[in-house]
Each structure stands twice: as C-alpha cells, then as structure tokens.
Amino acid sequence: MSSLEAIFPDVSDDLDHVGRIQQQWERERPDLDVSPQGVYGRLHRLADRLREELDLEFRRHGLGEGEFDVLAALRRAGAPYELAPGELARHTMVTTGAATKRIDRLEAAGLVSRRTSEADARGRVIALTSAGKRVIDDAFTAHIANEHRLLAPLSDRDRAELQRLLTTWLAAFE
C-alpha cells in the first residue's frame, strides 16, 4: 500500500468516488459537461481529509485550528509577539468577534495576555506569553512535519505545479 493509499484509501480504485458520480451523471445527463465535478469534488474531498489530518496534530498540542491560527499570527509578528485585536483578526481572516472568542480561550489557558496599548489607552494589545510561545513553536514544528507527510505522495515537480495552479486560480478570486 502506498503512502497515498494509506491516507486516502479510495485512490487505488480504477474509478474513485468522484469519478463514479461523474459517470452516473454522464449516463443520466449526457447533455451536460460534468467535467468540473472532477475538480470540485476531489478538492472538496481532499480538503475534508486534509483538515482532519491537520486538526489531529493541532489537538495533540491542545489547540483547535482557530487557536493555532491566533498563536501563529502572534508568533509571525516577531518580537515582542503582539498585535492589536483588529490586526489579529485580519491576520487570521476572521471577524473581530470570532477572534475575541479565540483570544478568550487562549487567555484562559495562559497562552496569551491582554494589556492596554501604550500608544492608545483605549486600545488593547494581545501578546504571546512564554508558555504560548513554547506551545506554538512546538505545534508549528509538528504542523510543518505533518504537512510534509501529507504532501509526500507528490513529487517535487508535482508540488511545484500544484502550487502554481492553485496560486493562479486563487488570484482570480482575490
């Protein structure tokens, strides 16, 4: 069994799940070109499987995806590892309300702290604690190793081509 088959067992079938659905639609609606289903269906199934694999690693570090994102954004900000709540929301691509809930959980766990901004007494700053820095450094190291594992079935050339294609496609929407 290949590493791809271990992660995604149905790839060894001559016709995968999406291919079987396409075949059924081609039979029932030969007047339609159902080829886009091959891309969307596989992307959807792959995203679900990959999310499960990534979430497992986050949970090993006591984090959910959202908490990981907040800690990672603070760590990427560089020393002193702090951001205003609005900046944090932008860096994690969620609403300020969602960011606040994540920050509340992380603060309760001792991984971030809140303080009044020195630049604006009305503002707040969210900062990594030393425990938060240790957790995100450990979690990020494991996360990158996990991402490498999940990409292992693809050659370096395939990875580069996939990244190029996805970048082009995503740019059309952003």
For each residue, the residues with C-beta under 8 A, 3 or more apart:
1: 5 6 12
2: 5 6 12 153
3: 6 7 149 152 153
4: 7 8 11 153
5: 1 2 8 9 11 12
6: 1 2 3 9
7: 3 4 49 53 150 153
8: 4 5 11 46 49
9: 5 6 12
10: 13 16 17
11: 4 5 8 16
12: 1 2 5 9
13: 10 16 19
14:
15: 19 20 23
16: 10 11 13 19 20 42
17: 10 20 21 41 45
18: 21 22 37 38 41 42 45
19: 13 15 16 22 23 38
20: 15 16 17 23 24
21: 17 18 24 25 37 41
22: 18 19 25 26 34 35 37 38 41
23: 15 19 20 26 27
24: 20 21 27 28
25: 21 22 28 29 32 34 37
26: 22 23 29 30 34
27: 23 24 30
28: 24 25
29: 25 26 32 34
30: 26 27
31:
32: 25 29
33: 36
34: 22 25 26 29 37 38
35: 22 38 39
36: 33 39 40
37: 18 21 22 25 34 40 41
38: 18 19 22 34 35 41 42
39: 35 36 42 43
40: 36 37 43 44
41: 17 18 21 22 37 38 44 45
42: 16 18 38 39 45 46
43: 39 40 46 47
44: 40 41 47 48
45: 17 18 41 42 48 49
46: 8 42 43 49 50
47: 43 44 50 51
48: 44 45 51 52
49: 7 8 45 46 52 53
50: 46 47 53 54 150
51: 47 48 54 55 65
52: 48 49 55 56
53: 7 49 50 56 57 146 150
54: 50 51 57 58 65 143 146 147 150
55: 51 52 58 59 64 65
56: 52 53 59 60
57: 53 54 60 61 139 142 143 146
58: 54 55 61 63 64 65 67 68 139 143
59: 55 56 62 63 64
60: 56 57 142
61: 57 58 68 135 138 139 142
62: 59 109 135
63: 58 59 67 68 71 135 139
64: 55 58 59 67 68
65: 51 54 55 58 68 69
66: 69 70 92 94 98 101 102
67: 58 63 64 70 71 102 105 106 111
68: 58 61 63 64 65 71 72 136 139 143
69: 65 66 72 73 92 94 102
70: 66 67 73 74 88 92 99 102 103 106 112 126
71: 63 67 68 74 75 106 111 112 128 132 135 136 139
72: 68 69 75 76 136 140
73: 69 70 76 77 83 88 91 92
74: 70 71 77 81 82 83 88 112 126 127 128 132 136
75: 71 72 81 128 133 136 137 140
76: 72 73 91
77: 73 74 81 82 83 91
78: 81
79:
80: 127
81: 74 75 77 78 127 128 132 133
82: 74 77 125 126 127 128
83: 73 74 77 87 88 91 125 126
84: 87 88 117 123 124 125 126
85: 88 89 96 99 100 103 124 126
86: 89 90 96
87: 83 84 90 91
88: 70 73 74 83 84 85 91 92 99 103 126
89: 85 86 92 94 95 96 98 99
90: 86 87 93
91: 73 76 77 83 87 88
92: 66 69 70 73 88 89 99 102
93: 90
94: 66 69 89 98 99 102
95: 89 98 99
96: 85 86 89 99 100
97: 100 101
98: 66 89 94 95 101 102
99: 70 85 88 89 92 94 95 96 102 103
100: 85 96 97 103 104
101: 66 97 98 104 105
102: 66 67 69 70 92 94 98 99 105 106
103: 70 85 88 99 100 106 107 112 114 126
104: 100 101 107 108
105: 67 101 102 108 109
106: 67 70 71 102 103 109 111 112 132
107: 103 104 110 111 112 113 114
108: 104 105
109: 62 105 106
110: 107 129 131 132
111: 67 71 106 107 128 129 131 132 135 136
112: 70 71 74 103 106 107 126 127 128 129 132
113: 107 126 127 129
114: 103 107 124 125 126 127
115: 124 125 127
116: 121 123 124 125
117: 84 120 121 122 123 124 125
118: 125
119: 123
120: 117 123
121: 116 117
122: 117
123: 84 116 117 119 120
124: 84 85 114 115 116 117
125: 82 83 84 114 115 116 117 118
126: 70 74 82 83 84 85 88 103 112 113 114
127: 74 80 81 82 112 113 114 115
128: 71 74 75 81 82 111 112 132 133 136
129: 110 111 112 113 132 133
130: 133 134
131: 110 111 134 135
132: 71 74 81 106 110 111 112 128 129 135 136
133: 75 81 128 129 130 136 137
134: 130 131 137 138
135: 61 62 63 71 111 131 132 138 139
136: 68 71 72 74 75 111 128 132 133 139 140
137: 75 133 134 140 141
138: 61 134 135 141 142
139: 57 58 61 63 68 71 135 136 142 143
140: 72 75 136 137 143 144
141: 137 138 144 145
142: 57 60 61 138 139 145 146
143: 54 57 58 68 139 140 146 147
144: 140 141 147 148
145: 141 142 148 149
146: 53 54 57 142 143 149 150
147: 54 143 144 150 151
148: 144 145 151 152
149: 3 145 146 152
150: 7 50 53 54 146 147
151: 147 148 154 159
152: 3 148 149
153: 2 3 4 7
154: 151 158 159 162
155: 158 159
156: 159 160
157: 160 161
158: 154 155 161 162
159: 151 154 155 156 162 163
160: 156 157 163 164
161: 157 158 164 165
162: 154 158 159 165 166
163: 159 160 166 167
164: 160 161 167 168
165: 161 162 168 169
166: 162 163 169 170
167: 163 164 170 171
168: 164 165 171 172
169: 165 166 172 173
170: 166 167 173 174
171: 167 168 174
172: 168 169
173: 169 170
174: 170 171
